[in-house]
């Protein structure tokens, strides 16, 4: 970006170039104390003192582009609702309302649009949120790949909950809620029409129920994040950078489905950097780790939860390998291709 003043596809990959774009260009122009935290959702009480129903108002927004629009385990509609619900949940908020912006390409099938809307309604209903407002635009054929969705979400952060990427501290445990890389692998297989003996489905899911049991087990959770674009490796680097801490994870403890690992090996991808849409990273005091994992495993979306590392030591993110060595885990410099969103 600095070299030629142009935006590249990699600036949207979730890696180092995207963080450069956000921190130097976007936050540089729009920065304020709430935005500067760069959490998945904003706590508006930090800016305005806004509260509702005895809690603090949380706000988030996101846009969704994915090809194919329908894939094993989900579709763009389910993805949009789950992604917005999860961003609110990663702030410790209870999601309440969504907005929906539809950008539809001329010639797009009404039946496919109805299918997407039905998925949005079903996913929102299951998560206990309402689509409260929206907007629709129709654009020229060939401009948006069928349909783009934009959402905003409003939730309520209960009293006593304080979750932020800046709160990671020495002695914390790093926990993941389940197997990594399922979503991006499912998209790649569907897009490239790869023939496999076993189907790989996206993990796309709303995590607010899982977050509820985590916060019940440990109200003093420090960080919650969903490792979407850039995966576990990039997300942990974000946390380590914002909290100015070191994080070490153990390769042997990171849950990855055998069939996902096999596809990654064939395509030359690393599951640590693969996007997820139904997994959470929890950073909490080490003394509470066992209780959190037990609570997560009792929930359908947390049955493969595991402690994979800890906070402490030299700054940065490091992987203790299966053969006993240690290597740094850095943010993606470019983008794993083909891009999935």
Secondary structure, DSSP 8 states (H G I E B T S, - for coil): -TTTS---GGGGSSSHHHHHIIIIIIHHHH--HHHHT--SSEEGGGTT--EETTEEEEEEEEEE--SSSEETTEEHHHHHHHHHHHHHHTTTEEEEEEEEEEEEETT--HHHHHHHHHHHHHHHHHHT-EEEEEEEEEE-TTSSSSEEEEEEEEEEE-TT----GGG--TTEEEEESS-SSHHHHHHHHHHHT---SS---------HHHHHHHHHH-TT--EEE---TTHHHHHHHHHHHHHT-EEEEEGGGS---HHHHHHHHHHT--GGGS--SS--EEEEEGGGHHHHHHHHHTSGGGTT-EEEEEE-SSSEEEEE-TTS-EEE----SS--SS---
